[in-house]
Amino acid sequence: MRIATGILFTSHGGQKLLGFPTGGHKVEHLMTLMGLAAILELVGGALILIGFLTRPVAFILSGEMAVAYFMAHASKGLWPVQNGGELAVVYCFVFFYLAAAGPGPLSLDALRKKG
């Protein structure tokens, strides 16, 4: 779950910062809230993918997704399925789970702990 989530989340940042994969909207200015979100998604997603600093990064990304939900979706309706915020809610809770449970044995964090 951590690896798949990391790949998917990194792709959101890649769309915003690099224009890859195609289909997203590229962020023009990094010194904006969207620029910060893009950096968190690209770098944070990559760190989640490899399992490095998983707990603190996942906690930060969970918060990012909560903020994204309330800023971009909640005003459009009460229910996530109604306001288009399902993905933000799922990411928020997956990251919150990873912050609590940790990265698992196949991670750089686990290798650091052994050594």
MMTF fields as JSON, N, C-alpha, C and O atoms, coordinates in Angstrom:
{
  "mmtfVersion": "1.0.0",
  "mmtfProducer": "UNKNOWN",
  "numBonds": 459,
  "numAtoms": 460,
  "numGroups": 115,
  "numChains": 1,
  "numModels": 1,
  "chainsPerModel": [1],
  "groupsPerChain": [115],
  "chainIdList": ["A"],
  "bondAtomList": [4, 2, 8, 6, 12, 10, 16, 14, 20, 18, 24, 22, 28, 26, 32, 30, 36, 34, 40, 38, 44, 42, 48, 46, 52, 50, 56, 54, 60, 58, 64, 62, 68, 66, 72, 70, 76, 74, 80, 78, 84, 82, 88, 86, 92, 90, 96, 94, 100, 98, 104, 102, 108, 106, 112, 110, 116, 114, 120, 118, 124, 122, 128, 126, 132, 130, 136, 134, 140, 138, 144, 142, 148, 146, 152, 150, 156, 154, 160, 158, 164, 162, 168, 166, 172, 170, 176, 174, 180, 178, 184, 182, 188, 186, 192, 190, 196, 194, 200, 198, 204, 202, 208, 206, 212, 210, 216, 214, 220, 218, 224, 222, 228, 226, 232, 230, 236, 234, 240, 238, 244, 242, 248, 246, 252, 250, 256, 254, 260, 258, 264, 262, 268, 266, 272, 270, 276, 274, 280, 278, 284, 282, 288, 286, 292, 290, 296, 294, 300, 298, 304, 302, 308, 306, 312, 310, 316, 314, 320, 318, 324, 322, 328, 326, 332, 330, 336, 334, 340, 338, 344, 342, 348, 346, 352, 350, 356, 354, 360, 358, 364, 362, 368, 366, 372, 370, 376, 374, 380, 378, 384, 382, 388, 386, 392, 390, 396, 394, 400, 398, 404, 402, 408, 406, 412, 410, 416, 414, 420, 418, 424, 422, 428, 426, 432, 430, 436, 434, 440, 438, 444, 442, 448, 446, 452, 450, 456, 454],
  "bondOrderList": [1, 1, 1, 1, 1, 1, 1, 1, 1, 1, 1, 1, 1, 1, 1, 1, 1, 1, 1, 1, 1, 1, 1, 1, 1, 1, 1, 1, 1, 1, 1, 1, 1, 1, 1, 1, 1, 1, 1, 1, 1, 1, 1, 1, 1, 1, 1, 1, 1, 1, 1, 1, 1, 1, 1, 1, 1, 1, 1, 1, 1, 1, 1, 1, 1, 1, 1, 1, 1, 1, 1, 1, 1, 1, 1, 1, 1, 1, 1, 1, 1, 1, 1, 1, 1, 1, 1, 1, 1, 1, 1, 1, 1, 1, 1, 1, 1, 1, 1, 1, 1, 1, 1, 1, 1, 1, 1, 1, 1, 1, 1, 1, 1, 1],
  "groupList": [{"groupName": "MET", "atomNameList": ["N", "CA", "C", "O"], "elementList": ["N", "C", "C", "O"], "formalChargeList": [0, 0, 0, 0], "bondAtomList": [1, 0, 2, 1, 3, 2], "bondOrderList": [1, 1, 2], "singleLetterCode": "M", "chemCompType": "L-PEPTIDE LINKING"}, {"groupName": "ARG", "atomNameList": ["N", "CA", "C", "O"], "elementList": ["N", "C", "C", "O"], "formalChargeList": [0, 0, 0, 0], "bondAtomList": [1, 0, 2, 1, 3, 2], "bondOrderList": [1, 1, 2], "singleLetterCode": "R", "chemCompType": "L-PEPTIDE LINKING"}, {"groupName": "ILE", "atomNameList": ["N", "CA", "C", "O"], "elementList": ["N", "C", "C", "O"], "formalChargeList": [0, 0, 0, 0], "bondAtomList": [1, 0, 2, 1, 3, 2], "bondOrderList": [1, 1, 2], "singleLetterCode": "I", "chemCompType": "L-PEPTIDE LINKING"}, {"groupName": "ALA", "atomNameList": ["N", "CA", "C", "O"], "elementList": ["N", "C", "C", "O"], "formalChargeList": [0, 0, 0, 0], "bondAtomList": [1, 0, 2, 1, 3, 2], "bondOrderList": [1, 1, 2], "singleLetterCode": "A", "chemCompType": "L-PEPTIDE LINKING"}, {"groupName": "THR", "atomNameList": ["N", "CA", "C", "O"], "elementList": ["N", "C", "C", "O"], "formalChargeList": [0, 0, 0, 0], "bondAtomList": [1, 0, 2, 1, 3, 2], "bondOrderList": [1, 1, 2], "singleLetterCode": "T", "chemCompType": "L-PEPTIDE LINKING"}, {"groupName": "GLY", "atomNameList": ["N", "CA", "C", "O"], "elementList": ["N", "C", "C", "O"], "formalChargeList": [0, 0, 0, 0], "bondAtomList": [1, 0, 2, 1, 3, 2], "bondOrderList": [1, 1, 2], "singleLetterCode": "G", "chemCompType": "PEPTIDE LINKING"}, {"groupName": "LEU", "atomNameList": ["N", "CA", "C", "O"], "elementList": ["N", "C", "C", "O"], "formalChargeList": [0, 0, 0, 0], "bondAtomList": [1, 0, 2, 1, 3, 2], "bondOrderList": [1, 1, 2], "singleLetterCode": "L", "chemCompType": "L-PEPTIDE LINKING"}, {"groupName": "PHE", "atomNameList": ["N", "CA", "C", "O"], "elementList": ["N", "C", "C", "O"], "formalChargeList": [0, 0, 0, 0], "bondAtomList": [1, 0, 2, 1, 3, 2], "bondOrderList": [1, 1, 2], "singleLetterCode": "F", "chemCompType": "L-PEPTIDE LINKING"}, {"groupName": "SER", "atomNameList": ["N", "CA", "C", "O"], "elementList": ["N", "C", "C", "O"], "formalChargeList": [0, 0, 0, 0], "bondAtomList": [1, 0, 2, 1, 3, 2], "bondOrderList": [1, 1, 2], "singleLetterCode": "S", "chemCompType": "L-PEPTIDE LINKING"}, {"groupName": "HIS", "atomNameList": ["N", "CA", "C", "O"], "elementList": ["N", "C", "C", "O"], "formalChargeList": [0, 0, 0, 0], "bondAtomList": [1, 0, 2, 1, 3, 2], "bondOrderList": [1, 1, 2], "singleLetterCode": "H", "chemCompType": "L-PEPTIDE LINKING"}, {"groupName": "GLN", "atomNameList": ["N", "CA", "C", "O"], "elementList": ["N", "C", "C", "O"], "formalChargeList": [0, 0, 0, 0], "bondAtomList": [1, 0, 2, 1, 3, 2], "bondOrderList": [1, 1, 2], "singleLetterCode": "Q", "chemCompType": "L-PEPTIDE LINKING"}, {"groupName": "LYS", "atomNameList": ["N", "CA", "C", "O"], "elementList": ["N", "C", "C", "O"], "formalChargeList": [0, 0, 0, 0], "bondAtomList": [1, 0, 2, 1, 3, 2], "bondOrderList": [1, 1, 2], "singleLetterCode": "K", "chemCompType": "L-PEPTIDE LINKING"}, {"groupName": "PRO", "atomNameList": ["N", "CA", "C", "O"], "elementList": ["N", "C", "C", "O"], "formalChargeList": [0, 0, 0, 0], "bondAtomList": [1, 0, 2, 1, 3, 2], "bondOrderList": [1, 1, 2], "singleLetterCode": "P", "chemCompType": "L-PEPTIDE LINKING"}, {"groupName": "VAL", "atomNameList": ["N", "CA", "C", "O"], "elementList": ["N", "C", "C", "O"], "formalChargeList": [0, 0, 0, 0], "bondAtomList": [1, 0, 2, 1, 3, 2], "bondOrderList": [1, 1, 2], "singleLetterCode": "V", "chemCompType": "L-PEPTIDE LINKING"}, {"groupName": "GLU", "atomNameList": ["N", "CA", "C", "O"], "elementList": ["N", "C", "C", "O"], "formalChargeList": [0, 0, 0, 0], "bondAtomList": [1, 0, 2, 1, 3, 2], "bondOrderList": [1, 1, 2], "singleLetterCode": "E", "chemCompType": "L-PEPTIDE LINKING"}, {"groupName": "TYR", "atomNameList": ["N", "CA", "C", "O"], "elementList": ["N", "C", "C", "O"], "formalChargeList": [0, 0, 0, 0], "bondAtomList": [1, 0, 2, 1, 3, 2], "bondOrderList": [1, 1, 2], "singleLetterCode": "Y", "chemCompType": "L-PEPTIDE LINKING"}, {"groupName": "TRP", "atomNameList": ["N", "CA", "C", "O"], "elementList": ["N", "C", "C", "O"], "formalChargeList": [0, 0, 0, 0], "bondAtomList": [1, 0, 2, 1, 3, 2], "bondOrderList": [1, 1, 2], "singleLetterCode": "W", "chemCompType": "L-PEPTIDE LINKING"}, {"groupName": "ASN", "atomNameList": ["N", "CA", "C", "O"], "elementList": ["N", "C", "C", "O"], "formalChargeList": [0, 0, 0, 0], "bondAtomList": [1, 0, 2, 1, 3, 2], "bondOrderList": [1, 1, 2], "singleLetterCode": "N", "chemCompType": "L-PEPTIDE LINKING"}, {"groupName": "CYS", "atomNameList": ["N", "CA", "C", "O"], "elementList": ["N", "C", "C", "O"], "formalChargeList": [0, 0, 0, 0], "bondAtomList": [1, 0, 2, 1, 3, 2], "bondOrderList": [1, 1, 2], "singleLetterCode": "C", "chemCompType": "L-PEPTIDE LINKING"}, {"groupName": "ASP", "atomNameList": ["N", "CA", "C", "O"], "elementList": ["N", "C", "C", "O"], "formalChargeList": [0, 0, 0, 0], "bondAtomList": [1, 0, 2, 1, 3, 2], "bondOrderList": [1, 1, 2], "singleLetterCode": "D", "chemCompType": "L-PEPTIDE LINKING"}],
  "groupTypeList": [0, 1, 2, 3, 4, 5, 2, 6, 7, 4, 8, 9, 5, 5, 10, 11, 6, 6, 5, 7, 12, 4, 5, 5, 9, 11, 13, 14, 9, 6, 0, 4, 6, 0, 5, 6, 3, 3, 2, 6, 14, 6, 13, 5, 5, 3, 6, 2, 6, 2, 5, 7, 6, 4, 1, 12, 13, 3, 7, 2, 6, 8, 5, 14, 0, 3, 13, 3, 15, 7, 0, 3, 9, 3, 8, 11, 5, 6, 16, 12, 13, 10, 17, 5, 5, 14, 6, 3, 13, 13, 15, 18, 7, 13, 7, 7, 15, 6, 3, 3, 3, 5, 12, 5, 12, 6, 8, 6, 19, 3, 6, 1, 11, 11, 5],
  "groupIdList": [1, 2, 3, 4, 5, 6, 7, 8, 9, 10, 11, 12, 13, 14, 15, 16, 17, 18, 19, 20, 21, 22, 23, 24, 25, 26, 27, 28, 29, 30, 31, 32, 33, 34, 35, 36, 37, 38, 39, 40, 41, 42, 43, 44, 45, 46, 47, 48, 49, 50, 51, 52, 53, 54, 55, 56, 57, 58, 59, 60, 61, 62, 63, 64, 65, 66, 67, 68, 69, 70, 71, 72, 73, 74, 75, 76, 77, 78, 79, 80, 81, 82, 83, 84, 85, 86, 87, 88, 89, 90, 91, 92, 93, 94, 95, 96, 97, 98, 99, 100, 101, 102, 103, 104, 105, 106, 107, 108, 109, 110, 111, 112, 113, 114, 115],
  "secStructList": [7, 2, 2, 2, 2, 2, 2, 2, 2, 2, 2, 2, 2, 2, 2, 2, 2, 2, 7, 7, 1, 6, 6, 1, 7, 7, 7, 1, 7, 1, 1, 1, 2, 2, 2, 2, 2, 2, 2, 0, 0, 0, 0, 0, 2, 2, 2, 2, 2, 2, 6, 1, 1, 2, 2, 2, 2, 2, 2, 2, 2, 2, 2, 2, 2, 2, 2, 2, 0, 0, 0, 0, 0, 4, 4, 4, 7, 1, 1, 2, 2, 2, 2, 6, 7, 2, 2, 2, 2, 2, 2, 2, 2, 2, 2, 2, 2, 2, 2, 2, 2, 7, 7, 7, 1, 1, 1, 2, 2, 2, 2, 2, 2, 2, 7],
  "xCoordList": [0.827, 0.0, 0.879, 0.594, 1.945, 2.825, 3.452, 3.513, 3.906, 4.589, 3.626, 3.952, 2.446, 1.46, 1.024, 0.905, 0.788, 0.39, 1.499, 1.228, 2.747, 3.876, 3.988, 4.223, 3.819, 3.879, 2.773, 3.019, 1.558, 0.425, 0.551, 0.259, 0.983, 1.086, 2.219, 2.081, 3.32, 4.432, 3.981, 4.416, 3.117, 2.657, 1.828, 1.847, 1.101, 0.369, 1.345, 1.128, 2.413, 3.428, 4.154, 4.469, 4.424, 5.076, 4.258, 4.8, 2.946, 2.081, 2.165, 2.243, 2.15, 2.126, 3.467, 3.509, 4.571, 5.895, 6.57, 7.197, 6.438, 7.206, 6.375, 6.92, 5.046, 4.187, 4.181, 3.75, 4.656, 4.697, 4.228, 4.665, 3.374, 2.67, 1.711, 1.282, 1.394, 0.545, -0.871, -1.26, -1.627, -3.035, -3.372, -4.549, -2.394, -2.652, -2.433, -2.192, -2.517, -2.241, -0.908, -0.701, -0.01, 1.327, 1.297, 0.655, 1.996, 2.089, 3.12, 4.249, 2.721, 3.612, 4.547, 5.691, 4.071, 4.857, 5.001, 4.004, 6.229, 6.468, 6.164, 5.873, 6.222, 6.008, 4.528, 4.163, 3.695, 2.257, 1.851, 2.658, 0.61, 0.107, 0.107, 0.422, -0.243, -0.21, 1.229, 1.479, 2.157, 3.56, 4.062, 4.767, 3.701, 4.069, 3.448, 4.108, 2.182, 1.509, 2.22, 2.408, 2.612, 3.296, 4.623, 4.958, 5.377, 6.659, 6.425, 7.123, 5.447, 5.135, 4.725, 5.125, 3.938, 3.478, 4.624, 4.723, 5.486, 6.586, 7.625, 7.968, 8.121, 9.181, 8.62, 9.196, 7.498, 6.892, 6.451, 6.633, 5.872, 5.464, 6.65, 6.563, 7.763, 8.974, 9.526, 9.966, 9.502, 9.976, 9.076, 9.566, 7.772, 6.848, 7.13, 7.145, 7.347, 7.626, 8.818, 8.743, 9.91, 11.107, 11.101, 11.948, 10.142, 10.043, 11.108, 11.67, 11.395, 12.408, 11.734, 11.02, 11.957, 11.306, 9.785, 9.081, 9.307, 7.914, 6.931, 5.981, 7.15, 6.163, 6.001, 4.872, 7.079, 6.867, 6.372, 5.544, 6.864, 6.42, 4.945, 4.186, 4.538, 3.134, 2.231, 1.135, 2.685, 1.896, 1.704, 0.603, 2.768, 2.692, 1.776, 0.962, 1.908, 1.08, -0.387, -1.275, -0.646, -2.018, -2.628, -3.77, -1.856, -2.313, -2.529, -3.495, -1.623, -1.777, -3.092, -3.8, -3.414, -4.64, -5.884, -6.917, -5.795, -6.92, -7.147, -8.285, -6.066, -6.176, -6.725, -7.594, -6.226, -6.698, -8.199, -8.936, -8.637, -10.059, -10.89, -11.857, -10.517, -11.343, -11.24, -12.189, -10.11, -9.974, -10.616, -11.212, -10.496, -10.92, -12.239, -12.888, -12.657, -13.81, -14.987, -16.136, -14.731, -15.799, -16.865, -18.035, -16.484, -17.458, -18.426, -19.424, -18.135, -18.979, -20.069, -20.89, -20.087, -21.111, -20.628, -19.434, -21.555, -21.245, -20.457, -19.506, -20.834, -20.25, -19.127, -19.239, -18.044, -16.925, -17.336, -16.805, -18.26, -18.699, -19.444, -19.489, -20.012, -20.742, -19.807, -20.042, -18.757, -17.907, -16.587, -15.747, -16.393, -15.192, -13.958, -12.841, -14.142, -13.004, -12.644, -11.877, -13.187, -12.919, -11.435, -10.96, -10.702, -9.28, -8.504, -7.611, -8.827, -8.149, -8.423, -7.521, -9.648, -9.997, -9.259, -8.718, -9.234, -8.543, -7.054, -6.483, -6.417, -5.002, -4.778, -3.827, -5.628, -5.487, -5.445, -4.572, -6.369, -6.433, -5.373, -4.919, -4.971, -3.87, -2.579, -1.827, -2.323, -1.118, -1.181, -0.166, -2.353, -2.492, -2.218, -1.592, -2.686, -2.391, -0.883, -0.326, -0.233, 1.213, 1.984, 3.003, 1.512, 2.164, 2.074, 3.007, 0.966, 0.775, 1.44, 2.062, 1.309, 1.771, 3.225, 3.872, 3.746, 5.115, 5.188, 4.168, 6.391, 6.575, 6.539, 6.303, 6.765, 6.854, 8.283, 9.198, 8.477, 9.834, 10.571, 11.801, 9.853, 10.495, 10.627, 9.944, 11.516, 11.669, 13.081, 13.782, 13.485, 14.783, 14.777, 15.806, 13.623, 13.529, 13.845, 14.54, 13.338, 13.602, 15.082, 15.664, 15.679, 17.112, 17.948, 18.926, 17.582, 18.294, 18.161, 19.113, 17.011, 16.778, 17.632, 18.12, 17.813, 18.631, 20.109, 20.825, 20.549, 21.978, 22.316, 23.477],
  "yCoordList": [-1.182, 0.0, 1.256, 2.216, 1.246, 2.409, 2.686, 3.836, 1.66, 1.822, 2.335, 3.271, 1.729, 2.17, 3.607, 4.404, 3.937, 5.297, 6.284, 7.374, 5.909, 6.772, 7.048, 8.183, 6.003, 6.181, 7.111, 8.042, 6.861, 7.671, 9.118, 10.044, 9.316, 10.669, 11.436, 12.629, 10.77, 11.39, 11.849, 12.896, 11.071, 11.457, 12.744, 13.517, 12.984, 14.25, 15.428, 16.453, 15.28, 16.328, 16.492, 17.612, 15.384, 15.435, 16.196, 16.96, 15.979, 16.729, 18.221, 19.021, 18.591, 20.007, 20.696, 21.851, 19.987, 20.613, 20.394, 21.302, 19.192, 18.805, 18.664, 18.557, 18.665, 18.433, 16.977, 16.651, 16.093, 14.656, 13.889, 14.202, 12.917, 12.533, 13.632, 14.477, 13.593, 14.637, 14.529, 13.508, 15.594, 15.575, 16.446, 16.709, 16.896, 17.752, 19.21, 19.562, 20.035, 21.448, 21.787, 21.535, 22.364, 22.68, 23.965, 24.943, 23.952, 25.118, 26.073, 25.683, 27.314, 28.307, 28.948, 29.271, 29.13, 29.812, 28.918, 28.513, 28.614, 27.743, 28.413, 27.725, 29.718, 30.43, 30.738, 31.841, 29.751, 29.826, 28.594, 27.686, 28.561, 27.394, 26.163, 25.06, 26.349, 25.226, 24.775, 23.584, 25.702, 25.34, 24.518, 23.527, 24.925, 24.16, 22.773, 21.784, 22.697, 21.395, 20.507, 19.315, 21.076, 20.3, 19.749, 18.593, 20.578, 20.122, 19.02, 18.006, 19.214, 18.18, 16.877, 15.799, 16.965, 15.762, 15.041, 13.817, 15.774, 15.138, 14.569, 13.389, 15.405, 14.967, 14.031, 12.978, 14.412, 13.567, 12.227, 11.198, 12.234, 10.97, 10.057, 8.845, 10.641, 9.847, 9.273, 8.124, 10.071, 9.576, 8.461, 7.49, 8.594, 7.529, 6.281, 5.17, 6.452, 5.337, 4.509, 3.28, 5.166, 4.434, 4.116, 3.366, 4.69, 4.395, 5.084, 4.477, 6.336, 7.092, 8.229, 9.036, 8.296, 9.274, 9.181, 10.191, 7.958, 7.7, 8.331, 8.992, 8.136, 8.638, 10.155, 10.63, 10.937, 12.394, 12.887, 13.796, 12.303, 12.725, 12.389, 13.21, 11.207, 10.802, 11.719, 12.07, 12.103, 13.005, 14.361, 14.912, 14.886, 16.163, 16.041, 16.928, 14.94, 14.76, 14.549, 14.973, 13.904, 13.757, 15.138, 15.409, 15.986, 17.356, 18.124, 18.875, 17.933, 18.607, 18.208, 19.055, 16.936, 16.467, 16.943, 17.198, 17.065, 17.625, 19.081, 19.5, 19.849, 21.248, 21.334, 22.16, 20.492, 20.49, 20.202, 20.842, 19.239, 18.906, 20.104, 20.47, 20.711, 21.796, 23.075, 23.858, 23.294, 24.494, 24.34, 25.284, 23.16, 22.991, 22.253, 22.401, 21.469, 20.599, 20.837, 20.818, 21.058, 21.088, 22.142, 21.94, 23.243, 24.297, 23.928, 24.616, 22.845, 22.431, 21.449, 21.062, 21.045, 20.116, 19.36, 19.346, 18.732, 18.062, 16.768, 16.513, 15.964, 14.627, 14.619, 15.266, 13.892, 13.828, 13.355, 13.846, 12.424, 11.952, 13.055, 13.048, 13.978, 15.087, 16.231, 16.895, 16.462, 17.623, 17.287, 18.169, 16.032, 15.641, 15.456, 15.423, 15.336, 15.249, 13.855, 13.709, 12.822, 11.451, 11.138, 10.573, 11.495, 11.158, 11.865, 11.272, 13.104, 13.833, 13.168, 13.065, 12.719, 12.047, 10.713, 10.393, 9.947, 8.642, 8.855, 8.192, 9.769, 10.051, 10.501, 10.055, 11.368, 11.865, 10.706, 10.664, 9.781, 8.683, 7.61, 6.982, 7.387, 6.45, 7.001, 6.265, 8.281, 8.872, 8.894, 8.688, 9.137, 9.12, 7.714, 7.556, 6.698, 5.312, 5.044, 4.459, 5.471, 5.253, 5.983, 5.485, 7.147, 7.889, 7.1, 7.12, 6.408, 5.637, 4.259, 3.82, 3.587, 2.2, 2.08, 1.079, 3.068, 2.998, 2.41, 2.05, 2.314, 1.961, 0.469, 0.094, -0.377, -1.809, -2.246, -1.422, -3.546, -4.087, -3.75, -3.727, -3.492, -3.189, -1.677, -1.069, -1.084, 0.366, 0.747, -0.036, 1.951, 2.443, 2.663, 2.494, 3.039, 3.194, 1.878, 1.876, 0.773, -0.53, -0.902, -1.478, -0.568, -0.836, -0.001, -0.499, 1.255, 2.124, 1.604, 1.676, 1.09, 0.588, -0.644, -0.822, -1.497, -2.696, -2.347, -2.955, -1.362, -1.011, -0.014, 0.381],
  "zCoordList": [0.0, 0.0, 0.0, -0.717, 0.805, 0.867, -0.498, -0.933, -1.158, -2.444, -3.513, -4.242, -3.608, -4.599, -4.327, -5.257, -3.075, -2.715, -3.054, -3.558, -2.783, -3.108, -4.597, -5.011, -5.401, -6.868, -7.335, -8.102, -6.875, -7.313, -6.845, -7.602, -5.606, -5.075, -5.758, -6.029, -6.035, -6.752, -8.142, -8.623, -8.779, -10.114, -10.073, -11.031, -8.975, -8.857, -8.794, -9.44, -8.018, -7.955, -9.273, -9.677, -9.947, -11.248, -12.281, -13.079, -12.257, -13.174, -12.91, -13.843, -11.644, -11.288, -11.519, -11.945, -11.236, -11.342, -12.687, -13.233, -13.212, -14.393, -15.666, -16.765, -15.508, -16.662, -17.084, -18.19, -16.209, -16.5, -15.287, -14.179, -15.429, -16.649, -17.104, -16.319, -18.381, -18.951, -18.404, -17.836, -18.584, -18.204, -17.017, -16.768, -16.287, -15.128, -15.472, -16.627, -14.476, -14.691, -14.03, -12.843, -14.826, -14.337, -13.517, -13.9, -12.388, -11.516, -12.104, -12.401, -12.265, -12.861, -11.831, -12.152, -10.607, -9.586, -8.36, -7.761, -7.99, -6.844, -5.519, -4.54, -5.46, -4.202, -3.973, -3.564, -4.242, -3.994, -3.207, -3.008, -2.759, -2.045, -2.953, -2.505, -4.22, -5.169, -5.428, -5.614, -5.442, -5.608, -4.438, -4.628, -3.224, -2.037, -2.077, -1.759, -2.467, -2.572, -3.586, -3.345, -4.709, -5.747, -5.24, -5.497, -4.52, -3.96, -2.938, -2.946, -2.055, -1.059, -1.735, -1.294, -2.791, -3.482, -4.179, -4.095, -4.862, -5.582, -4.622, -4.698, -3.728, -2.806, -1.745, -1.476, -1.141, -0.115, -0.657, -0.008, -1.846, -2.467, -2.729, -2.528, -3.179, -3.423, -2.115, -2.077, -1.045, 0.255, 0.783, 1.361, 0.588, 0.983, 0.147, 0.678, -1.128, -2.029, -1.56, -1.53, -1.197, -0.78, 0.713, 1.197, 1.441, 2.866, 3.693, 4.606, 3.393, 4.133, 4.888, 4.292, 6.188, 7.064, 6.946, 6.934, 6.861, 6.527, 7.504, 7.085, 8.793, 9.759, 9.714, 9.589, 9.812, 9.766, 8.408, 8.346, 7.332, 5.998, 5.807, 5.293, 6.211, 6.072, 6.897, 6.459, 8.079, 8.912, 8.222, 8.222, 7.642, 6.92, 5.706, 5.447, 4.958, 3.764, 4.132, 3.393, 5.255, 5.726, 5.985, 5.612, 6.622, 6.858, 5.572, 5.44, 4.619, 3.326, 2.667, 2.122, 2.716, 2.085, 2.829, 2.209, 4.149, 4.908, 4.513, 4.297, 4.418, 4.006, 2.579, 2.297, 1.688, 0.298, 0.244, -0.505, 1.041, 1.054, 1.489, 0.821, 2.601, 3.123, 2.292, 2.248, 1.641, 0.816, -0.562, -1.079, -1.153, -2.545, -2.708, -3.744, -1.732, -1.948, -1.011, -1.454, 0.253, 1.253, 0.959, 1.285, 0.359, 0.07, -1.052, -1.262, -1.772, -2.902, -2.499, -3.33, -1.241, -0.776, 0.441, 0.741, 1.141, 2.397, 2.21, 2.949, 1.249, 1.09, 0.06, -0.981, 0.338, -0.623, -2.02, -3.016, -2.1, -3.412, -4.166, -5.397, -3.446, -4.033, -4.437, -5.447, -3.66, -3.911, -4.614, -4.793, -5.014, -5.744, -4.879, -5.395, -3.573, -2.671, -2.191, -1.239, -2.839, -2.375, -2.317, -1.333, -3.356, -3.406, -2.305, -1.7, -2.041, -0.957, 0.386, 1.218, 0.608, 1.871, 1.984, 3.042, 0.916, 0.951, 1.213, 2.079, 0.479, 0.723, 2.163, 2.805, 2.672, 4.036, 5.032, 5.898, 4.914, 5.872, 5.636, 6.592, 4.392, 4.127, 4.726, 5.366, 4.522, 5.102, 6.625, 7.29, 7.175, 8.629, 9.163, 10.211, 8.439, 8.813, 8.767, 9.695, 7.696, 7.573, 8.664, 9.143, 9.056, 10.145, 11.445, 12.248, 11.656, 12.88, 12.812, 13.779, 11.682, 11.564, 11.142, 11.448, 10.455, 9.965, 8.571, 7.983, 8.049, 6.645, 6.327, 5.179, 7.307, 7.041, 6.787, 6.773, 6.584, 6.485, 5.183, 5.168, 4.11, 2.832, 2.661, 1.837, 3.451, 3.421, 3.849, 4.491, 3.489, 3.945, 5.452, 6.108, 6.007, 7.46, 8.18, 9.197, 7.657, 8.256, 8.133, 9.052, 6.99, 6.825, 7.782, 8.34, 7.98, 8.916, 10.335, 11.112, 10.678, 12.026, 12.307, 13.423, 11.291, 11.462, 11.62, 12.416, 10.85, 10.835, 11.828, 11.936]
}
